[in-house]
């Protein structure tokens, strides 16, 4: 086993209790950015330190407090490497956190064996709906994994219902913990200028589930209808090479991965979210767009109706209805007053329901009992 991981010695001050949040990579995706913001907000200097650990090596797009530097790139979900579980177990023994938190399924599958037989409290944040509900063997495997968690926090109503029904998590060990963002970071930028060309934005991973190709199709259709606009895609992923040609033909700018997502959103006028249902729970990027004062056009996938009030703060369309998405987007691009009113409504709704302060209070309600009364780990 190798020595201490980078940053391990400075995780917590003497006498402070350490809560360790574990993410798969330091990629600047929604779940990882939320974990970073949440750990920062929950941190209490000198008393309770919340720190962020990344399991796999990859682009350091968000700041982490500890990195195992284990090879794996952007695809930690592929397979299982027992060496990483052993390395993680060793790091936990040395850093001695009072609670560990798995942000998503990939960290959970490594944390469960890492904390086995230690008595160390484990929380699991379920960040999306279960993708393998039709595969009994995988359902049985994940039932076993979530059984080890002392508490399962679900980011959306659909995720919570699925955890309880499909994965058989008892009600007393499951809780709704909505996604959240900081209104001070995500806030409106420019005012609507009726003479300016409106900007249409997509922010997300370039994957089949997020459907950036559908965004390109929407832009192409709008241009055929004579709608003047600028269109940008912020993100990277496996579809990037195949998306380049259609994007250039439709006049869509591919920005790649950006660390300043808030600035990208402040430069936009309308946000389009064309995702498929599988894996979605409560899309944090819709909260970011809402806090920025952007009206959205979104597909009806899990969590969307909790964030977007259809007809008031944006439009929700059926997943496969391209025409409806084009029509709703066209209305917002062509009517500055409508998008201003909807953007204002989106900001009010997201500040009230999904501010980071409100979400942090929810987390403390189930973490504090684990921190105060969790079983201390055995020394090996």
C-alpha positions in Angstrom: 0.0 0.0 0.0 1.3 3.5 -0.9 1.8 6.3 1.6 -0.6 9.1 2.4 -2.6 10.5 -0.5 -2.1 14.1 -1.6 -3.5 16.6 0.9 -4.3 13.9 3.5 -2.3 15.5 6.4 -4.3 18.8 6.3 -7.8 17.4 6.2 -8.9 18.5 9.7 -7.5 20.6 12.5 -6.7 18.8 15.8 -9.9 18.2 17.8 -12.2 18.9 14.9 -14.6 16.2 13.6 -14.0 15.2 10.0 -16.9 14.4 7.6 -15.6 13.1 4.3 -17.6 13.6 1.1 -16.5 11.1 -1.7 -17.0 11.8 -5.4 -15.8 9.7 -8.4 -13.8 12.4 -10.2 -13.0 16.1 -10.1 -14.8 16.7 -13.4 -16.9 19.8 -13.4 -20.3 18.0 -13.7 -23.4 18.9 -11.7 -23.2 16.3 -8.9 -19.5 17.0 -8.3 -20.0 20.8 -8.3 -22.9 20.3 -5.9 -20.7 18.2 -3.6 -18.0 20.8 -3.5 -20.4 23.6 -2.8 -22.2 21.6 -0.1 -19.0 20.6 1.7 -17.9 24.2 1.8 -21.2 25.4 3.1 -21.4 22.7 5.9 -17.8 23.3 7.0 -17.5 24.8 10.5 -13.8 25.8 11.1 -12.3 24.3 14.2 -15.3 22.1 15.0 -16.7 20.1 12.1 -14.7 19.9 8.9 -16.3 18.8 5.7 -13.8 17.7 3.1 -14.0 16.4 -0.5 -12.2 13.3 -1.7 -11.9 12.3 -5.4 -11.4 8.6 -6.1 -10.1 8.7 -9.7 -7.5 10.6 -11.5 -8.8 12.9 -14.3 -9.1 16.6 -15.1 -9.0 18.7 -11.9 -11.9 20.9 -12.9 -13.2 21.4 -9.3 -11.1 21.8 -6.2 -10.8 18.7 -4.0 -9.2 18.4 -0.6 -7.9 14.9 -1.2 -7.2 12.9 -4.3 -6.3 9.2 -4.4 -4.8 9.7 -7.9 -6.0 6.2 -8.9 -6.1 5.7 -12.7 -9.6 5.6 -14.1 -10.1 8.7 -16.1 -13.7 9.7 -16.7 -15.2 6.2 -16.6 -15.1 5.0 -13.0 -18.4 3.2 -13.5 -16.8 0.5 -15.6 -16.1 -2.5 -13.5 -14.7 -2.6 -10.0 -11.0 -2.4 -8.9 -10.5 -4.0 -5.5 -7.2 -2.2 -5.2 -9.0 1.1 -4.9 -11.3 -0.2 -2.2 -8.2 -1.3 -0.2 -6.5 2.1 -0.8 -9.6 3.9 0.3 -9.9 1.8 3.4 -6.3 2.7 4.3 -6.9 6.4 3.8 -10.1 6.2 6.0 -8.1 4.5 8.7 -5.5 7.2 8.8 -7.8 10.3 8.4 -10.5 8.8 10.8 -13.6 10.6 9.6 -16.7 10.4 11.8 -18.9 10.0 8.8 -18.3 9.2 5.1 -20.7 10.3 2.4 -20.9 8.6 -1.0 -22.1 11.1 -3.6 -23.5 8.7 -6.2 -23.3 5.0 -7.0 -19.6 4.9 -8.0 -18.3 6.1 -4.6 -20.9 3.8 -2.8 -19.6 0.6 -4.4 -16.0 1.4 -3.2 -17.0 2.8 0.2 -19.1 -0.2 1.2 -16.1 -2.6 1.2 -13.8 0.1 2.5 -15.9 0.6 5.7 -16.9 -3.0 6.1 -16.7 -4.3 9.7 -15.4 -0.9 10.9 -18.7 0.5 12.3 -18.0 3.8 10.5 -21.3 5.6 9.6 -22.0 5.8 5.9 -24.4 8.1 4.1 -25.4 7.6 0.5 -26.6 10.5 -1.7 -28.7 9.0 -4.5 -28.3 11.5 -7.3 -30.4 9.9 -10.0 -32.9 7.3 -10.8 -31.6 3.7 -11.0 -30.7 2.8 -14.5 -30.9 -1.0 -14.2 -34.4 -1.6 -12.8 -35.1 -4.3 -15.5 -32.1 -6.4 -14.4 -32.8 -8.5 -11.3 -29.2 -9.3 -10.7 -28.2 -5.7 -10.6 -31.1 -4.8 -8.5 -30.1 -7.4 -5.9 -26.5 -6.2 -5.9 -27.6 -2.6 -5.2 -30.0 -3.6 -2.6 -27.1 -5.2 -0.8 -25.0 -2.0 -1.2 -27.6 0.4 0.0 -28.4 -1.8 3.0 -25.0 -0.9 4.4 -25.8 2.9 4.4 -27.0 4.3 7.7 -29.0 6.9 5.7 -30.0 7.2 2.1 -30.6 10.8 0.9 -32.4 11.1 -2.4 -32.2 14.3 -4.4 -35.7 14.1 -5.9 -39.1 12.6 -5.2 -38.8 10.1 -8.0 -35.4 8.9 -6.7 -36.7 8.6 -3.2 -39.7 6.6 -4.3 -37.5 4.3 -6.3 -35.0 3.8 -3.4 -37.9 2.8 -1.1 -39.8 0.6 -3.6 -37.2 -0.9 -5.8 -34.1 -1.0 -3.5 -36.2 -1.6 -0.4 -34.7 1.2 1.7 -36.8 1.5 4.9 -38.6 4.8 5.3 -36.8 5.5 8.6 -33.4 5.3 6.8 -34.4 7.4 3.7 -34.9 11.1 3.4 -35.5 13.7 0.6 -32.5 16.0 0.2 -33.1 18.3 -2.8 -30.4 19.5 -5.0 -29.2 23.0 -4.3 -27.0 25.9 -5.5 -25.7 29.1 -4.2 -27.7 32.2 -5.3 -24.7 34.4 -4.7 -22.8 32.4 -7.4 -25.6 31.9 -9.8 -27.4 35.2 -10.3 -28.8 37.2 -13.2 -26.5 39.1 -15.4 -27.5 41.4 -18.2 -30.9 42.9 -18.6 -33.0 42.0 -21.7 -31.9 44.0 -24.6 -34.7 43.9 -27.2 -32.2 44.7 -30.0 -29.6 42.1 -29.2 -29.5 38.6 -30.7 -30.7 36.2 -28.0 -28.4 33.4 -26.8 -29.6 29.9 -26.4 -27.6 27.6 -24.1 -27.0 24.0 -23.3 -24.8 23.0 -20.3 -24.1 19.4 -19.6 -22.2 16.2 -20.3 -22.0 15.3 -24.0 -23.6 11.9 -23.5 -26.5 10.0 -24.9 -28.6 10.6 -21.8 -28.2 14.4 -21.9 -28.9 14.5 -25.7 -26.8 17.5 -26.9 -27.7 16.3 -30.4 -31.3 17.2 -29.7 -30.2 20.7 -28.8 -28.4 21.0 -32.1 -31.6 19.7 -33.9 -33.6 22.4 -32.1 -31.2 25.1 -33.2 -31.2 23.8 -36.8 -35.0 23.9 -36.9 -35.2 27.4 -35.5 -32.8 28.7 -38.1 -34.9 27.0 -40.8 -37.8 29.0 -39.4 -35.9 32.2 -39.7 -35.3 32.8 -36.0 -32.2 34.8 -35.3 -30.2 33.5 -32.4 -26.7 32.5 -31.1 -26.4 29.0 -29.7 -23.7 27.6 -27.3 -22.9 24.2 -25.8 -20.9 24.0 -22.6 -19.6 20.6 -21.7 -17.5 17.6 -22.9 -18.0 13.9 -23.2 -18.0 10.9 -25.6 -20.3 12.5 -28.1 -18.0 15.5 -28.7 -16.4 14.1 -31.9 -19.7 13.1 -33.5 -21.3 16.4 -32.5 -18.7 18.7 -34.1 -20.0 18.3 -37.7 -23.8 18.8 -37.0 -23.0 21.6 -34.6 -20.9 23.5 -37.2 -23.6 23.0 -39.8 -26.3 24.4 -37.4 -24.2 27.3 -36.2 -23.8 26.0 -32.7 -20.6 27.0 -30.8 -19.0 24.2 -28.8 -17.3 25.8 -25.8 -15.9 22.5 -24.3 -15.6 22.2 -20.5 -15.7 25.5 -18.7 -14.9 26.2 -15.0 -17.0 29.4 -15.2 -20.4 27.8 -15.8 -22.1 30.7 -13.9 -20.6 33.2 -16.4 -21.7 31.1 -19.3 -25.3 31.1 -18.0 -25.2 34.8 -17.3 -24.4 35.3 -21.0 -27.5 33.4 -22.1 -31.1 34.3 -22.5 -32.9 30.9 -22.7 -31.8 27.5 -21.5 -32.7 24.2 -23.2 -32.6 20.9 -21.3 -33.4 18.0 -23.7 -32.4 15.0 -21.5 -33.8 11.5 -21.5 -35.4 10.2 -18.3 -32.8 7.5 -17.4 -30.5 8.5 -14.6 -32.1 11.9 -13.9 -33.1 12.8 -10.3 -33.2 16.5 -9.8 -31.2 18.3 -12.5 -28.9 20.8 -10.8 -28.2 22.6 -14.0 -31.9 23.7 -14.1 -31.5 25.2 -10.6 -28.4 27.0 -11.9 -30.3 28.3 -14.9 -33.3 29.3 -12.7 -31.1 31.2 -10.2 -29.5 33.0 -13.1 -32.9 34.2 -14.2 -33.2 32.1 -17.3 -36.4 30.6 -18.5 -36.0 27.0 -19.6 -37.5 24.6 -22.1 -37.1 21.1 -20.6 -38.2 17.6 -21.2 -40.5 15.9 -18.7 -37.9 13.8 -16.9 -37.6 13.0 -13.1 -37.2 16.1 -11.0 -38.0 18.7 -13.7 -41.5 19.5 -12.4 -40.1 20.2 -8.9 -37.9 22.9 -10.4 -39.7 24.3 -13.3 -43.3 25.6 -13.1 -44.7 24.9 -16.5 -46.0 28.0 -18.2 -44.7 30.3 -15.4 -40.9 29.8 -15.1 -40.5 27.8 -18.3 -42.0 25.2 -20.6 -42.0 21.4 -20.1 -42.4 19.2 -23.1 -42.7 15.5 -23.8 -39.3 13.7 -24.1 -39.9 12.8 -27.8 -41.7 15.9 -29.0 -39.2 17.8 -31.0 -41.8 20.1 -32.5 -43.0 21.2 -29.1 -39.5 21.9 -27.9 -38.8 24.0 -31.0 -42.1 25.9 -30.7 -41.6 26.7 -26.9 -38.0 27.8 -27.5 -39.1 30.0 -30.4 -41.7 31.8 -28.3 -39.1 32.7 -25.7 -36.5 33.8 -28.3 -39.0 36.0 -30.1 -40.7 37.6 -27.1 -38.2 39.4 -24.7 -41.0 40.3 -22.3 -42.1 36.7 -21.9 -38.6 35.4 -21.2 -38.0 38.3 -18.8 -41.1 37.5 -16.8 -40.4 33.7 -16.8 -36.8 34.3 -15.9 -37.8 36.4 -12.9 -40.3 33.7 -11.8 -37.6 31.1 -12.1 -35.2 33.1 -9.9 -37.8 33.6 -7.2 -38.8 29.9 -7.2 -35.2 28.6 -7.1 -34.1 31.0 -4.4 -37.0 30.0 -2.2 -36.8 26.2 -2.7 -33.2 25.3 -3.8 -30.8 27.8 -2.2 -27.7 26.2 -0.7 -28.6 27.4 2.7 -32.0 25.6 2.6 -30.3 22.4 1.3 -27.5 22.6 3.9 -30.1 22.7 6.7 -31.7 19.6 5.4 -28.4 17.8 5.3 -27.6 18.8 8.9 -30.9 17.3 10.0 -29.7 13.8 9.2 -25.9 14.2 9.4 -25.8 15.7 12.9 -27.2 12.5 14.6 -24.5 10.4 12.7 -21.8 12.8 13.7 -22.9 13.0 17.3 -23.7 9.4 17.9 -22.1 7.3 15.2 -20.2 4.2 16.2 -16.5 4.9 16.2 -14.4 2.7 13.9 -12.4 -0.2 15.2 -8.7 0.1 15.1 -7.0 -2.5 13.0 
